[in-house]
């Protein structure tokens, strides 16, 4: 027997998930390196939107430090976008009544 109440609930959760996905796409997460040389912006879907590098950082003698700052700043921004997505999806996933949620 088909439980139309469960189907309706599932449809509602799918709609909420699509709304959250759109919201994440429109959300920007910015991270800056400690020295201010690097700024990166990702959206909530973890797509790189923007990257800025200070002129000073482009000097040949700063190559290794710039590489380090790029890596750290990009990682920081991705971690923030992952945390944001997880937080937003928590309510939707909890609505599925799955074990461990």
N, C-alpha and C positions, 0 to 999 in steps of 0.2 A: 504494500500500500504506500502511495506517495504522500509524504508529509509536506503539504504546501506551505505550512508555517516555516519549516526549515529552509525551503527553497526561497521564500520571501526574505528570510534572514540572510541567506547567502548572497542574494542579489543586493541587499542593503550594504553588506560588508564589501562587496565588489565595488559598489558605487563610492563608498568611503575611501577605499584603497586608491581608486582613480583620482579622487579629489586630492588626496595626500600626495600622490605622484605629481600632479600638476603643481601643487604648492611647493614641493621640493624642487621642481624644475625652475620655479620662479624665485627661489631663495638663494641668496649669495652668501658664501662663507669666505671671509678674508683672513689671511694670515700674513704676518710680517716677520721677517727675521729680526733677531735681537739688535743687530747693528743697523737695521733699516735699509740694507742693500736690496733686499728682495721682498716683493709683495706679490702674493698669488691670490686669485679669486676663483673658487669652484662654485658650482651650483649644488643643490642638494642631491642631484643625481650623480655627483662626482665627475662632472665634466668641467674641464679647465675653461674658464671664461676669460681670464686676463692674467698677464704676468708683467711685472714691472721690475726692471733692474736699474739701480742707481748708476749713474755715469762713473762714479769712483770705483765701483766694483768691476768695471770692464778693463781695468789696467792689467797688463800681463802678469804682474807680480801678485795679483789678487785671485788668480785662476783657481787655485785649490780651495781657498776660503769661499769663493763664490759658488763653486760646485757643492761644497758642504752646506752652505746656506740654502741653496736651491733644493737640495734633497730634504733637509730638515723642514723647510717651510712648506713644501708640497706635501710631505707626510703629515704635518700638523693639520693642514687644511683638509686633507682627505679624512683623517681621523675625526675631525669635527663634523664633516658632512655625514659620515657613517653613524656617529652618535645621534645626530639630529634625525636621520632617517629611522633609526631604531626606536627612538623616543616616539616619533609620530606614528609608527606602525604598531607600537605596543598595544594600543587600545583596539585596533582592528584585529590583531592576532588573538587578543584575549577574548574577543567576541566569537571566535570560532570554537571555544571551549576545548582546546586541544590539551592533552596532558602536558604538564610542565609549563604552561603559559599562565 
